[in-house]
Amino acid sequence: MESPGSAARCPVRQQRARWERKRVCTARELLETERRYQEQLGLVATYFLGILKAKGTLRPPERQTLFGTWELIYAASLELLPYLEEGQWGPGLQGFCPHLELYVQFAANAEKSRTTLQEQLKKNKRFRRFVQLQEGRPEFRGLQLQDLLPLPLQRLQQYETLVVALAENTVPNSPDYHLLTRRFSSSPTQAACAECPSAPGPQQCLLCPYLPCLQASPDPGPFRLACLSLSIATQSQCSVGSEVRGAVPGAARLVSETAQRVHAIGQSQKNDQHLRRVQALLSGRKAKGLTSGRWFLRQGWLLVVPPTGEPRPRMFFLFSDVLLMAKPRPPLHLLQSGTFACRALYPMSQCQLSQIFGHSGGPCGGLLSLSFPHEKLLLMSADQEELSQWYHSLTLAVRSQKSSTHRSVNAT
């Protein structure tokens, strides 16, 4: 018969106890933050949306653009909270997942919402006075409307962290486990991995979107260990292109995928802002449409070293596929002072990049060499750190374009 002391020293039981403590802690944090989140959603819905509807201070299209799917998100939180308070994490989060699309729609509208708020505060005196009055209420604790509008997107990031942590520390025999991870209508032994690489290595198990870093985790948790076990057990049944029949994505995976989609939308909106700003800096017929459809990486002054003569300062704009060199317009130019004239456009897919000197740091700066089929650029900077950042960004752009070209050639 096992003594209490030996049971307490059992590594498996100790690990399960650690998982349970983490799960309880995460569940408590999810509940407490959801209460605060719902309270803030309700304050905006009551004191801004509700009163604006009643008073007609904003026209319905402007109000809809400003707040987007706020009321529907609030309703989804009202539906979720009772489940969390009763400890029904699995059913509550599984029922909440169909509402995740509201967060994607809210993210897609975020830039228009910010623009509308700025325009209305500037042009609409009644709206400006109304906002100031509401923001002065003690319930808002000094927060302004512009601080509250990003609240759903911030909460989605918290959802991802907390729900994934909850799933990772829920044991497989828990009733919430399959709802948080993945539920199967068929038995797990009949499930196959979505893709099975021909080379040896860890399988990409559909139960867990966090592989292949699973094996490297110092404390993988029961969720990830179960995924790895299922992956190994079904490895012999896997084939490339095989499908999982009867599988329903769990809450952890759906929340994580939604957060990634929202992050991508946010990055795209920031890139659009950069492109509009850069386009406004460029002037002349050659500059029209230069930034359209591109991904902005960085900009800055560099010295162009000619074969003879003194180095000349030029403004460079690096995009995902091209490097644009521009020259500043004369400050006394009547129409285009403060802008830049495009002088050259260099395709990154044809670039051979090397760092001539400046590898070890120091006060001497550095020199970069960019070779193209019909031209060679020598770019210099006295700032070692800035030149290193340029080298890193250029390297990423060159590798990305050459990789895309290689994939296109293989596809044909």
C-alpha positions as CSV (number, residue, x, y, z in Angstrom):
1,M,0.0,0.0,0.0
2,E,1.3,3.4,-1.0
3,S,2.1,5.8,1.9
4,P,0.9,9.4,1.9
5,G,4.5,10.6,1.8
6,S,5.3,8.7,-1.4
7,A,2.1,9.9,-3.0
8,A,3.1,13.5,-2.3
9,R,6.5,12.9,-3.9
10,C,5.1,11.3,-7.0
11,P,6.2,13.5,-10.0
12,V,3.0,12.8,-12.0
13,R,0.8,14.0,-9.1
14,Q,3.0,17.0,-8.5
15,Q,2.8,18.0,-12.1
16,R,-1.0,17.5,-12.1
17,A,-1.2,19.7,-9.0
18,R,0.8,22.4,-10.7
19,W,-1.4,22.3,-13.8
20,E,-4.5,22.5,-11.6
21,R,-3.1,25.6,-9.7
22,K,-2.4,27.3,-13.0
23,R,-5.8,26.4,-14.3
24,V,-7.6,27.8,-11.2
25,C,-5.5,31.0,-11.3
26,T,-6.2,31.5,-15.0
27,A,-9.9,30.8,-14.6
28,R,-10.1,33.4,-11.8
29,E,-8.3,36.0,-13.9
30,L,-10.6,35.4,-16.8
31,L,-13.6,35.8,-14.7
32,E,-12.4,39.0,-12.9
33,T,-11.2,40.7,-16.1
34,E,-14.5,39.8,-17.9
35,R,-16.5,41.5,-15.2
36,R,-14.4,44.7,-15.6
37,Y,-14.6,44.4,-19.4
38,Q,-18.3,44.1,-19.4
39,E,-18.7,47.0,-17.1
40,Q,-16.7,49.2,-19.4
41,L,-18.6,48.0,-22.5
42,G,-21.8,48.8,-20.7
43,L,-20.7,52.3,-19.7
44,V,-20.0,53.2,-23.4
45,A,-23.2,51.5,-24.5
46,T,-25.3,53.5,-22.0
47,Y,-23.7,56.9,-21.8
48,F,-22.5,57.3,-25.3
49,L,-24.4,55.0,-27.7
50,G,-27.8,55.1,-25.9
51,I,-27.8,58.8,-25.4
52,L,-26.5,59.6,-28.9
53,K,-29.4,57.6,-30.3
54,A,-31.9,59.4,-28.2
55,K,-30.6,62.9,-28.8
56,G,-29.7,62.4,-32.5
57,T,-26.4,64.3,-32.0
58,L,-24.8,62.1,-34.7
59,R,-26.5,60.8,-37.8
60,P,-27.0,57.0,-37.8
61,P,-24.2,56.3,-40.5
62,E,-21.7,58.3,-38.5
63,R,-22.7,56.6,-35.2
64,Q,-22.4,53.2,-36.8
65,T,-19.0,54.0,-38.2
66,L,-17.8,55.3,-34.9
67,F,-18.9,52.4,-32.7
68,G,-19.1,49.5,-35.2
69,T,-20.3,46.2,-33.6
70,W,-19.9,47.5,-30.0
71,E,-23.5,46.7,-28.9
72,L,-23.3,43.2,-30.3
73,I,-19.9,42.6,-28.6
74,Y,-21.5,43.8,-25.4
75,A,-24.4,41.4,-25.8
76,A,-21.9,38.5,-26.4
77,S,-20.1,39.4,-23.1
78,L,-23.5,39.5,-21.3
79,E,-24.1,36.0,-22.6
80,L,-20.6,34.7,-21.6
81,L,-20.3,36.0,-18.1
82,P,-22.9,33.8,-16.4
83,Y,-21.2,30.7,-17.7
84,L,-17.8,31.9,-16.3
85,E,-19.4,32.7,-12.9
86,E,-20.8,29.2,-12.7
87,G,-17.5,27.6,-13.6
88,Q,-18.7,26.3,-16.9
89,W,-15.6,27.3,-18.9
90,G,-16.0,24.9,-21.7
91,P,-19.7,25.4,-22.6
92,G,-19.4,29.2,-22.1
93,L,-16.4,29.7,-24.3
94,Q,-17.6,27.3,-27.0
95,G,-20.9,29.3,-27.1
96,F,-18.9,32.5,-27.3
97,C,-16.9,31.4,-30.3
98,P,-19.6,32.2,-32.9
99,H,-19.4,35.8,-31.7
100,L,-15.6,36.1,-32.5
101,E,-16.4,37.3,-36.0
102,L,-17.7,40.5,-34.4
103,Y,-14.2,41.3,-33.3
104,V,-12.9,40.8,-36.8
105,Q,-15.5,43.3,-38.1
106,F,-14.7,45.7,-35.3
107,A,-11.0,45.6,-36.2
108,A,-11.7,46.1,-39.9
109,N,-13.7,49.3,-38.9
110,A,-11.1,50.6,-36.4
111,E,-9.3,53.0,-38.6
112,K,-12.6,54.5,-39.9
113,S,-13.7,54.8,-36.3
114,R,-10.6,56.8,-35.3
115,T,-11.0,59.1,-38.3
116,T,-14.7,59.7,-37.7
117,L,-14.0,60.5,-34.0
118,Q,-11.3,63.0,-34.9
119,E,-13.5,64.6,-37.6
120,Q,-16.6,64.9,-35.5
121,L,-14.6,66.3,-32.5
122,K,-13.2,69.0,-34.8
123,K,-16.3,69.9,-36.8
124,N,-19.3,69.0,-34.7
125,K,-19.5,71.4,-31.7
126,R,-22.6,69.6,-30.2
127,F,-20.8,66.3,-30.3
128,R,-17.6,67.7,-28.9
129,R,-19.5,69.2,-25.9
130,F,-21.4,65.9,-25.4
131,V,-18.2,63.8,-25.3
132,Q,-16.5,66.2,-22.9
133,L,-19.6,66.0,-20.6
134,Q,-19.7,62.2,-20.6
135,E,-16.0,61.8,-20.2
136,G,-16.2,63.9,-17.0
137,R,-18.5,61.3,-15.3
138,P,-16.8,59.6,-12.3
139,E,-17.7,56.1,-13.8
140,F,-15.1,56.6,-16.5
141,R,-12.3,57.3,-14.1
142,G,-10.7,59.9,-16.3
143,L,-10.7,57.8,-19.4
144,Q,-11.5,59.5,-22.7
145,L,-13.7,58.0,-25.5
146,Q,-10.6,57.6,-27.7
147,D,-9.1,55.4,-24.9
148,L,-12.2,53.3,-24.7
149,L,-12.8,52.6,-28.3
150,P,-9.9,50.1,-28.7
151,L,-11.2,48.1,-25.7
152,P,-12.6,45.1,-27.6
153,L,-9.3,44.6,-29.5
154,Q,-7.3,44.8,-26.3
155,R,-9.7,42.3,-24.7
156,L,-9.3,39.9,-27.6
157,Q,-5.6,39.7,-26.9
158,Q,-6.4,38.9,-23.3
159,Y,-8.8,36.2,-24.4
160,E,-6.1,34.6,-26.5
161,T,-3.6,34.5,-23.6
162,L,-6.1,33.3,-21.0
163,V,-8.1,30.8,-23.0
164,V,-5.0,29.2,-24.4
165,A,-3.5,29.0,-20.9
166,L,-6.8,27.5,-19.6
167,A,-6.7,24.9,-22.3
168,E,-3.0,24.0,-21.7
169,N,-3.6,23.4,-18.0
170,T,-6.9,21.4,-18.3
171,V,-6.4,17.7,-17.9
172,P,-7.9,15.5,-20.7
173,N,-10.4,13.8,-18.4
174,S,-12.0,17.1,-17.6
175,P,-15.5,17.8,-19.2
176,D,-14.1,21.1,-20.4
177,Y,-11.1,19.6,-22.2
178,H,-12.6,18.7,-25.6
179,L,-14.6,22.0,-25.7
180,L,-11.5,24.0,-25.1
181,T,-9.2,22.0,-27.4
182,R,-11.1,20.0,-30.0
183,R,-14.1,17.7,-30.0
184,F,-14.3,14.6,-32.1
185,S,-17.4,12.8,-33.3
186,S,-15.2,9.9,-34.1
187,S,-12.7,8.2,-31.8
188,P,-9.3,9.9,-31.5
189,T,-7.6,6.8,-33.0
190,Q,-9.5,7.3,-36.2
191,A,-8.3,10.9,-36.5
192,A,-5.4,11.7,-38.7
193,C,-3.1,14.7,-38.9
194,A,-4.0,17.4,-41.4
195,E,-0.6,17.2,-43.0
196,C,2.2,14.7,-42.6
197,P,5.6,15.9,-43.8
198,S,7.7,13.5,-45.7
199,A,10.8,14.3,-43.7
200,P,11.1,13.0,-40.2
201,G,10.0,15.3,-37.4
202,P,7.1,16.2,-35.1
203,Q,3.7,15.8,-36.7
204,Q,1.4,18.9,-37.0
205,C,-1.4,17.7,-34.8
206,L,-4.8,19.5,-35.4
207,L,-5.5,19.4,-31.7
208,C,-2.8,21.9,-31.0
209,P,-1.9,24.9,-33.2
210,Y,1.3,25.6,-31.2
211,L,3.5,22.8,-32.6
212,P,6.3,22.3,-33.6
213,C,7.5,24.2,-30.5
214,L,5.6,21.7,-28.3
215,Q,8.6,19.5,-27.5
216,A,10.8,22.5,-26.6
217,S,8.4,23.7,-24.0
218,P,9.8,23.3,-20.4
219,D,6.3,22.8,-19.0
220,P,4.2,21.7,-21.9
221,G,1.0,21.0,-20.0
222,P,-1.6,18.2,-20.4
223,F,-3.1,19.9,-23.5
224,R,0.1,19.8,-25.5
225,L,1.2,16.4,-24.2
226,A,-2.1,14.9,-25.2
227,C,-1.7,16.4,-28.7
228,L,1.8,14.9,-29.0
229,S,0.5,11.5,-27.9
230,L,-2.3,11.6,-30.4
231,S,0.1,12.7,-33.1
232,I,2.6,9.9,-32.4
233,A,-0.2,7.3,-32.1
234,T,-1.7,8.2,-35.5
235,Q,1.6,8.8,-37.3
236,S,1.4,5.5,-39.1
237,Q,-2.1,6.4,-40.3
238,C,-1.2,9.8,-41.7
239,S,-0.9,10.5,-45.4
240,V,-0.4,13.8,-47.2
241,G,-3.7,15.5,-47.8
242,S,-5.7,13.3,-45.5
243,E,-8.7,14.9,-43.8
244,V,-10.0,14.9,-40.3
245,R,-13.6,13.7,-40.3
246,G,-16.1,15.0,-37.7
247,A,-13.6,17.4,-36.1
248,V,-14.9,20.6,-34.5
249,P,-12.3,23.3,-33.6
250,G,-12.1,24.0,-29.9
251,A,-12.4,27.4,-28.2
252,A,-8.7,27.9,-27.7
253,R,-7.8,27.4,-31.3
254,L,-10.7,29.6,-32.6
255,V,-9.8,32.4,-30.2
256,S,-6.1,32.2,-31.2
257,E,-6.9,32.2,-34.9
258,T,-9.3,35.2,-34.5
259,A,-6.6,37.1,-32.6
260,Q,-4.1,36.4,-35.5
261,R,-6.6,37.7,-38.1
262,V,-7.2,40.8,-36.1
263,H,-3.5,41.4,-35.7
264,A,-3.1,41.0,-39.5
265,I,-5.8,43.6,-40.0
266,G,-4.1,46.0,-37.7
267,Q,-0.8,45.6,-39.4
268,S,-2.4,46.2,-42.8
269,Q,-4.1,49.4,-41.5
270,K,-0.8,50.7,-40.2
271,N,0.9,49.9,-43.5
272,D,-1.8,51.8,-45.4
273,Q,-1.1,54.8,-43.1
274,H,2.6,54.6,-43.9
275,L,1.9,54.4,-47.6
276,R,-0.4,57.4,-47.6
277,R,2.2,59.4,-45.7
278,V,5.0,58.4,-48.0
279,Q,2.9,59.1,-51.1
280,A,2.3,62.6,-49.8
281,L,6.0,63.2,-49.4
282,L,6.7,62.3,-53.1
283,S,6.0,64.8,-55.8
284,G,6.2,64.8,-59.6
285,R,4.7,62.6,-62.3
286,K,7.1,59.7,-61.6
287,A,5.7,59.5,-58.0
288,K,2.1,58.8,-58.9
289,G,1.0,55.4,-57.6
290,L,4.5,54.3,-56.6
291,T,3.4,53.1,-53.1
292,S,0.2,51.4,-54.3
293,G,-0.1,47.7,-53.1
294,R,3.3,47.7,-51.4
295,W,4.4,46.9,-47.9
296,F,6.4,49.7,-46.2
297,L,9.5,48.7,-44.2
298,R,11.6,51.8,-43.4
299,Q,12.8,55.2,-44.5
300,G,15.8,57.4,-43.8
301,W,18.7,59.5,-45.0
302,L,21.8,57.7,-46.3
303,L,24.9,58.9,-48.1
304,V,25.3,57.7,-51.7
305,V,29.0,57.3,-52.5
306,P,29.7,58.0,-56.2
307,P,32.8,56.6,-58.1
308,T,34.2,60.1,-57.9
309,G,33.4,63.2,-55.9
310,E,31.8,63.7,-52.5
311,P,29.0,61.5,-51.0
312,R,25.5,62.9,-51.6
313,P,22.7,62.7,-49.0
314,R,19.5,61.0,-50.3
315,M,16.3,59.9,-48.8
316,F,15.5,56.2,-49.2
317,F,12.2,54.5,-48.8
318,L,12.3,50.7,-48.5
319,F,9.3,48.6,-49.5
320,S,8.8,44.9,-49.6
321,D,9.8,44.7,-53.2
322,V,11.6,47.9,-54.1
323,L,14.1,50.5,-52.8
324,L,13.2,54.0,-53.8
325,M,15.8,56.8,-53.8
326,A,14.6,60.3,-53.7
327,K,16.1,63.8,-53.7
328,P,14.6,66.7,-51.7
329,R,13.0,69.5,-53.6
330,P,14.5,73.0,-53.1
331,P,13.1,74.7,-50.0
332,L,12.2,77.8,-52.1
333,H,10.1,75.7,-54.6
334,L,6.8,77.5,-55.0
335,L,4.5,74.4,-55.0
336,Q,6.5,71.4,-53.9
337,S,8.9,72.5,-51.1
338,G,9.2,69.9,-48.4
339,T,8.6,67.0,-50.8
340,F,10.9,64.6,-52.6
341,A,11.5,63.8,-56.2
342,C,11.9,60.1,-57.1
343,R,15.3,59.5,-58.7
344,A,15.5,55.7,-59.0
345,L,13.6,52.5,-58.2
346,Y,15.6,49.4,-57.4
347,P,13.9,45.9,-57.5
348,M,14.9,43.9,-54.4
349,S,14.6,40.6,-56.4
350,Q,17.7,41.6,-58.4
351,C,19.7,42.9,-55.5
352,Q,23.0,41.4,-54.2
353,L,23.6,42.9,-50.8
354,S,26.8,42.9,-48.7
355,Q,28.2,44.9,-45.8
356,I,31.7,46.2,-46.6
357,F,32.6,47.5,-43.2
358,G,30.8,48.4,-40.0
359,H,30.3,44.9,-38.6
360,S,31.9,45.4,-35.3
361,G,30.3,48.7,-34.3
362,G,32.2,51.8,-33.2
363,P,32.1,55.5,-34.1
364,C,33.2,55.0,-37.8
365,G,29.8,54.1,-39.2
366,G,29.7,51.6,-42.1
367,L,29.2,51.0,-45.8
368,L,26.7,48.8,-47.7
369,S,27.0,47.6,-51.2
370,L,23.9,46.9,-53.3
371,S,24.6,45.4,-56.7
372,F,21.9,45.4,-59.5
373,P,22.2,44.1,-63.1
374,H,23.0,47.6,-64.5
375,E,24.1,49.6,-61.4
376,K,25.9,49.4,-58.2
377,L,25.0,51.5,-55.1
378,L,27.4,52.2,-52.2
379,L,25.4,53.5,-49.2
380,M,27.2,55.0,-46.2
381,S,26.1,56.2,-42.8
382,A,28.0,57.6,-39.8
383,D,25.5,56.0,-37.5
384,Q,26.5,52.4,-36.9
385,E,23.3,51.3,-35.3
386,E,21.1,52.9,-38.0
387,L,23.2,51.2,-40.8
388,S,22.8,47.9,-39.1
389,Q,19.1,48.3,-39.0
390,W,19.1,49.2,-42.7
391,Y,21.2,46.1,-43.4
392,H,18.7,43.9,-41.5
393,S,15.7,45.4,-43.3
394,L,17.3,45.1,-46.7
395,T,18.3,41.5,-46.0
396,L,14.7,40.6,-45.2
397,A,13.4,42.3,-48.3
398,V,15.9,40.6,-50.6
399,R,15.3,37.1,-49.1
400,S,11.5,37.6,-49.3
401,Q,11.6,38.6,-52.9
402,K,14.0,35.8,-54.0
403,S,11.9,33.3,-52.1
404,S,8.8,34.5,-53.8
405,T,10.5,34.3,-57.2
406,H,11.7,30.8,-56.4
407,R,8.2,29.6,-55.5
408,S,6.8,31.1,-58.7
409,V,9.4,29.3,-60.8
410,N,8.6,26.0,-59.1
411,A,4.9,26.5,-59.5
412,T,5.3,26.9,-63.3
